[in-house]
Amino acid sequence: MKFEVRLDDDIERAEVIALYKANGWSSAEKPEKLMPALKNSDALVTARVQGKLVGIGNAISDGSLVVYYPHMLVHPDYQGKGIGRAMMTLMQEKYASFHQQMLTADANAVEFYRSLGFERAGKTVPMWIYAGNEH
């Protein structure tokens, strides 16, 4: 299967919502917040198969020192085919000179991110204020 991965913010609301719904992400229920969040990211990476959006990820950054990857998802029908790895590799190349690249991994994705070089940061403990218990 051939796919195209690129840094790109040319996304349509309907295709983004469909991808988030396919992954069970609650952000799909908040498109009025999701779309500006993605569009205002420091970087947005997309993956397409024959023009269909099958993956998306974004980065939030201070522009010099720290980058955080809040969203990285691939449509369930296309997972395990190297798409997520290609998307993360492109992002990691963009931010290679940064002091910190950070993310919060769901339990099912921990090994995937470890294979890309991510590890628990010393004695740090992930913490957040979050309104809800959904993804």
Secondary structure, 3 states (H helix, E strand, C coil): CCCEEEECCCCCHHHHHHHHHHCCCHHHHCHHHHHHHHHCCCEEEEEEECCEEEEEEEEEECCCCEEEECCEEECHHHCCCCHHHHHHHHHHHHCCCCCEEEECCCHHHHHHHHHCCCCCCCCCCCCCCCCCCCC
